[in-house]
């Protein structure tokens, strides 16, 4: 099964939740949730699943779970 790997820069505690693509091909995710107890990571997975219209179970954080720059894998 082919999969997509995205580099995502996360900005927690934003006013709105949104996912946008930067000019260099990386992604920027603004999240309302704070980076506490995995709340921001959970919101990120939901946001990516909604944006790419795939099930939430198909989205995994490959690396960077505790940092602001993450590699996220989307299984197809």
N, C-alpha and C positions, 0 to 999 in steps of 0.2 A: 504494500500500500504506500503510495507517495504521501509525503507530508510537507507542510510548509513551516519554515522556521523564521520567526520575526524577531528583530531586535527592538525592544520597547523601552523607552525612557518613561518612568513613572513619576508623576507629581501628585502626591497625596494631599488631602485637605484642600482641594480646590472647590470653587463655588459650584461648578457643574461637572458631570461625568461625561467625558468625550474621548474619542480615539481619532487622532489625525495622523496623516503621513507627512513627514518632513521631506525637504527637497533631496536629501541624501539617501532616501529610501528607507530610513528608519522610521519608527512610529513613536508618537508621544501620547501617553494616556494620562488624562487629568481625572483624578478620582476624588470623590467626596469623602471617602472613608479615611481614617487615620491609619498609619502603619503599625497597628497594635493587634496582637493575637491573630494575625493573618487576615484581618478584615479587608485590607487594601488588596491583597492577593486574590481573595475570593471575588471582590468586586471587579478586578481586572479580568478574571476568567469569564465572568458573566458578560462583561462589556465586549470582549473579543468574540465570544460565542454569538452574541446578538448582532455584532457588526458583520461577521462573515457567514451568518445564518447557518450555523452548525450546532450540534448538541454541546452542552457544556462539558460533557464527559470526554469529548474529542480534543479539548484544549488542556495542555499541560505546561507547567513552568519547567523548562529544561535546566536552566541555571539562573542564579541571581535571585533566589527567592527572598533573601534578606537584604538585597541591595536595591538601588533605584533603577539600574539598567538590567533588564531581564531578557533571556532568550526564551521565547514561547513557541512551542510546537503545536501545530494544528494537524491532527490526523484526518485523512479523508476516507 
